[in-house]
Amino acid sequence: MASTIIDIEKEVERWREFVNSVNGPEPSTNHIPRKAIWKKNKATLWHYAAVEKKYDIPVFMIYSLFNKPTILDFAPGSSVIEGLVNMGYDVYLLDWGIAGDEDKDINIEDYIAVYIKKAVQRALRHSGAEEVSVIGYCLGGTFAAMYAAIAEEPIRNLIVATVPIDFSVAALPDQWEEGLKDGEFNLDRIIDVFGVIPPSYVEAMFRSVTSPIYNSPYVTLLTRANDKRFVEKWRRMNTWTKGHVPLTGGAFRQLTIDLFKENKLVKGEFTIHGQKVDLANIKANLLVVSSKNDNLIPEGQSKPLMDLVSSKDKTYLSVDAGHVSLAMTGKLNGILEKWLGSHSK
């Protein structure tokens, strides 16, 4: 039997890099120059100026409530925002910030009617534009669609990626589904105890859906700890994946009951401060992008939006990507460069 010779020095170095990668300082974020132009409570509206402005219609971006929006500016060369400003767009990003205990009653209706609406108005004034293109990613896409259905502001284009719309399509673990339907899931008790759901609980919810046993990324890191380029990408991805933020009890209640359990958005029963959210009111040019390998948002949750809107110009794309890789591999930028470019002139 042939013997295996182990390079002790190389192995020691590999383990050293592994430990440093796991325990070292977080990698830098927010690479593209930006300026805060509006604030409300914890939220900030960031402006990213076009490198060379080619389009008069700015882009307004909305991300999910569960994570920081750094995945949209992941790294130089792997940034959705970088791609857009290089294409010639002024970009505005609504960053929800970090909710505190005093924010426990803020719900989805507030986020749309008080935050998104006011932020879009500010972006239009700041840019001097007559119209805006709204891009929503993940739950941010759900919010974007809700907002577009009630907006008085002029929306030229609506783009949603990996977006949950029809919550009757199963995505939660079976125990969650059964608990919600049977009333065994004591939501009020959880909200009464916490007020604002801690990041650790938010992370646990997502782990139960996407990867209940979370060790394979560390195994992969260990095997490739000598690859500096891979390690840098791994560290950025791991920081974002574990970077969940607190979720207000008000938003958690509406998300769980009104959307997951009762599917009010698709049924036309969801209201925002008394105003019915009718997706048929959406007439903007529409682009819906789904990822074929998305283990969080199935395509069946996104595609129904196509039949619910009144848009005459609407496109559905199914891309060979995952929930996050759609943004961080440049695939979304390629789609936006072609579709948004032809709809922004």
C-alpha positions in Angstrom: 0.0 0.0 0.0 1.4 3.4 -1.0 2.1 5.7 1.9 0.7 9.2 2.1 3.2 12.0 2.9 1.7 14.9 4.7 3.3 18.4 4.4 3.1 19.4 8.0 4.0 23.1 7.4 1.3 23.4 4.8 -1.3 21.7 7.0 -0.4 24.0 9.9 -0.7 27.0 7.6 -4.1 25.8 6.3 -5.5 25.4 9.9 -4.1 28.8 10.8 -5.9 30.4 7.9 -9.1 28.6 8.8 -9.0 29.8 12.4 -8.2 33.4 11.3 -11.0 33.3 8.7 -13.6 32.2 11.3 -12.5 34.4 14.1 -10.9 37.4 12.3 -12.5 40.9 11.9 -15.4 41.2 9.5 -14.5 42.2 6.0 -15.2 45.7 4.8 -18.6 46.5 3.2 -20.2 49.4 1.3 -17.6 49.7 -1.4 -19.3 52.1 -3.7 -19.2 55.8 -2.7 -22.5 57.0 -1.3 -24.2 59.8 0.6 -27.1 59.9 3.0 -29.8 62.2 1.7 -32.7 61.3 4.0 -33.3 59.7 7.3 -36.4 58.5 9.2 -36.1 56.7 12.5 -33.5 54.0 11.9 -33.8 54.1 8.1 -31.4 55.8 5.8 -31.8 56.7 2.1 -28.4 56.4 0.4 -27.6 58.0 -2.9 -25.0 56.4 -5.2 -24.1 58.8 -8.0 -23.7 57.5 -11.6 -20.1 57.3 -12.7 -21.2 58.9 -16.0 -24.9 59.7 -16.0 -26.6 58.2 -19.1 -30.2 57.8 -17.9 -32.6 60.4 -16.5 -34.7 57.8 -14.7 -33.0 56.9 -11.4 -33.2 53.5 -9.7 -34.7 53.1 -6.3 -33.8 49.8 -4.5 -35.6 48.0 -1.7 -34.2 45.1 0.2 -35.6 42.6 2.7 -36.1 43.3 6.4 -34.2 40.2 7.6 -30.6 41.1 6.5 -28.5 44.1 5.9 -28.5 45.1 2.2 -24.8 44.6 1.8 -25.4 41.7 -0.6 -26.4 44.4 -3.1 -22.8 45.8 -2.8 -21.1 42.6 -2.0 -17.6 43.3 -3.2 -15.8 45.2 -6.0 -16.6 43.5 -9.2 -19.5 41.6 -7.6 -21.9 44.5 -6.7 -25.3 45.1 -8.2 -25.1 48.8 -7.2 -21.6 49.1 -8.7 -23.0 47.6 -12.0 -25.8 50.1 -12.1 -23.7 53.2 -11.4 -21.2 52.1 -14.0 -24.1 51.7 -16.5 -25.0 55.3 -15.9 -27.8 55.2 -13.4 -28.2 57.3 -10.2 -29.1 54.7 -7.5 -31.0 55.2 -4.3 -31.1 52.5 -1.7 -33.4 52.4 1.3 -31.5 50.9 4.2 -33.9 49.9 7.0 -31.2 50.1 9.7 -31.4 48.2 13.0 -34.8 48.2 14.8 -34.8 48.8 18.5 -37.3 47.8 21.2 -39.1 51.1 20.7 -39.9 50.1 17.1 -41.8 46.9 18.1 -45.2 48.2 16.7 -43.9 49.2 13.3 -45.6 46.9 10.7 -45.5 46.2 7.0 -48.1 48.9 6.3 -45.9 51.5 8.0 -42.8 50.4 6.1 -44.6 51.0 2.8 -46.8 54.0 3.5 -44.4 55.9 5.8 -41.0 54.8 4.8 -40.9 53.7 1.1 -43.4 56.3 -0.1 -41.6 59.2 1.6 -38.2 57.9 0.5 -39.3 57.7 -3.2 -40.6 61.2 -3.0 -37.2 62.4 -1.6 -35.4 60.5 -4.3 -37.5 62.1 -7.0 -36.8 65.6 -5.6 -33.1 64.9 -5.2 -32.7 63.6 -8.7 -35.0 66.1 -10.4 -36.5 63.1 -12.3 -40.1 62.8 -13.5 -40.2 59.0 -13.1 -38.4 56.3 -11.1 -37.5 52.6 -11.6 -38.1 50.5 -8.5 -36.1 47.4 -7.8 -37.1 45.0 -5.0 -35.1 41.9 -3.9 -36.6 39.1 -1.9 -39.1 40.5 0.6 -38.1 43.9 -0.7 -39.7 42.8 -3.9 -43.0 42.1 -2.1 -42.8 45.5 -0.5 -42.0 47.1 -4.0 -45.1 45.4 -5.5 -47.3 46.5 -2.6 -46.1 50.0 -2.9 -46.5 50.1 -6.7 -50.1 49.0 -6.3 -50.9 52.1 -4.2 -48.3 54.6 -5.3 -49.2 58.1 -6.5 -45.6 58.7 -7.5 -44.7 58.0 -11.2 -43.1 54.5 -11.5 -41.8 53.8 -14.9 -40.4 50.3 -14.3 -40.9 47.7 -11.6 -38.3 45.0 -11.2 -38.6 42.3 -8.6 -36.1 39.4 -8.0 -36.6 36.2 -6.0 -39.8 37.7 -4.7 -42.5 36.0 -2.6 -46.0 36.9 -3.8 -48.2 33.8 -3.6 -47.6 32.4 -0.1 -49.9 29.4 -0.7 -46.9 27.8 -2.4 -45.1 25.9 0.3 -41.8 27.2 1.4 -41.9 26.7 5.2 -41.2 23.4 7.0 -44.2 21.2 7.4 -44.3 21.8 11.1 -44.5 25.5 10.6 -47.3 25.2 8.0 -49.4 22.9 10.3 -48.7 25.1 13.3 -49.9 28.2 11.6 -53.1 26.6 10.1 -54.0 24.8 13.4 -53.3 27.8 15.6 -50.7 25.9 17.6 -48.0 28.5 16.7 -48.4 31.0 19.6 -47.4 34.1 17.7 -48.8 36.6 20.2 -46.8 34.9 23.0 -43.5 35.3 21.1 -44.2 38.9 20.3 -45.3 39.7 23.8 -42.0 38.2 25.2 -39.7 39.8 22.7 -41.4 42.8 21.1 -38.6 42.9 18.5 -37.6 39.4 17.4 -33.8 39.0 18.1 -31.4 38.3 15.2 -30.6 34.9 16.6 -34.2 33.8 16.2 -34.5 35.3 12.7 -31.4 33.3 11.7 -32.9 30.1 13.3 -36.0 30.6 11.2 -34.1 30.8 8.0 -31.8 27.9 8.9 -34.8 25.7 9.4 -35.9 26.4 5.8 -32.6 26.5 4.0 -29.9 24.5 5.9 -30.9 23.0 9.2 -27.4 21.6 9.7 -25.0 24.4 9.2 -21.5 22.9 9.0 -20.7 22.2 5.3 -19.6 25.8 4.6 -17.0 25.4 7.3 -15.9 22.1 5.9 -15.5 23.7 2.5 -13.5 26.6 4.1 -11.1 24.1 5.8 -10.4 22.3 2.6 -9.7 25.5 0.7 -8.2 27.6 3.4 -5.0 28.1 1.4 -6.9 29.7 -1.5 -6.9 33.4 -0.5 -9.4 34.5 -3.2 -11.8 31.8 -2.1 -11.3 32.6 1.6 -12.1 36.3 1.0 -15.3 35.5 -0.8 -16.2 32.9 1.9 -15.7 35.5 4.7 -17.9 38.1 2.9 -20.6 35.5 2.3 -20.5 34.1 5.8 -20.7 37.6 7.3 -23.8 38.5 5.3 -25.4 35.1 5.9 -25.0 35.4 9.7 -25.8 39.2 9.7 -29.5 39.0 10.4 -31.1 42.0 12.0 -33.9 42.4 14.5 -37.5 42.1 13.1 -40.2 44.2 14.6 -43.1 42.4 16.2 -45.6 44.3 14.1 -43.9 43.2 10.8 -43.5 39.6 12.1 -47.2 39.4 12.9 -48.4 40.7 9.5 -45.8 38.6 7.6 -46.8 35.4 9.5 -50.6 35.9 9.7 -51.6 38.2 6.7 -49.1 36.8 4.2 -47.9 33.3 5.1 -51.2 32.0 6.7 -54.0 34.0 5.0 -52.2 34.9 1.7 -54.0 38.2 1.7 -51.8 39.9 -1.0 -52.8 37.5 -3.8 -56.4 37.4 -2.6 -56.6 41.3 -2.7 -57.4 41.5 1.0 -54.2 43.2 2.2 -54.7 46.8 3.2 -52.2 49.6 3.9 -53.6 52.1 6.4 -57.1 51.4 5.1 -56.2 51.4 1.4 -56.7 48.1 -0.4 -53.6 46.7 -2.1 -54.8 45.6 -5.6 -51.9 44.3 -7.7 -54.1 45.0 -10.8 -53.3 48.7 -10.2 -49.7 48.1 -11.3 -49.3 49.4 -14.8 -45.5 50.0 -14.8 -43.3 48.0 -17.1 -42.6 44.8 -15.1 -39.7 42.4 -14.9 -39.9 39.4 -12.6 -36.7 37.4 -12.1 -36.6 34.0 -10.4 -33.7 31.7 -9.6 -34.1 28.0 -10.6 -32.0 26.8 -7.6 -33.6 29.1 -5.0 -34.1 27.0 -1.9 -35.8 29.9 -0.1 -38.3 31.4 -2.6 -39.7 28.8 -5.1 -40.6 30.1 -8.6 -44.2 29.3 -7.8 -44.3 32.1 -5.3 -43.1 34.7 -7.8 -44.6 33.8 -11.2 -48.3 34.5 -10.2 -47.4 38.3 -10.1 -47.4 38.2 -13.9 -51.1 37.4 -14.1 -52.1 39.8 -11.3 -50.8 43.1 -12.7 -52.2 45.2 -15.5 -48.8 46.0 -17.1 -48.8 45.7 -20.9 -45.0 45.3 -21.0 -44.1 42.5 -18.7 -41.3 39.9 -18.7 -40.6 36.8 -16.6 -37.1 35.3 -16.5 -36.0 32.1 -14.8 -32.3 32.2 -14.3 -29.9 29.3 -13.4 -28.8 30.7 -10.1 -29.5 30.6 -6.3 -31.3 33.0 -4.1 -28.1 35.0 -3.4 -25.9 34.1 -6.3 -28.3 35.9 -8.6 -27.0 39.1 -7.1 -23.4 38.3 -6.3 -22.3 36.6 -9.5 -23.3 39.5 -11.8 -26.2 37.6 -13.4 -28.7 40.2 -12.2 -26.5 43.0 -13.5 -26.4 41.4 -17.0 -30.2 41.2 -17.0 -30.6 44.8 -15.8 -28.2 46.2 -18.3 -30.3 44.8 -21.2 -33.9 45.1 -19.9 -33.6 48.3 -17.8 -31.5 50.0 -20.4 -34.2 49.5 -23.1 -36.9 50.7 -20.7 -35.2 53.8 -19.3 -34.7 55.9 -22.5 
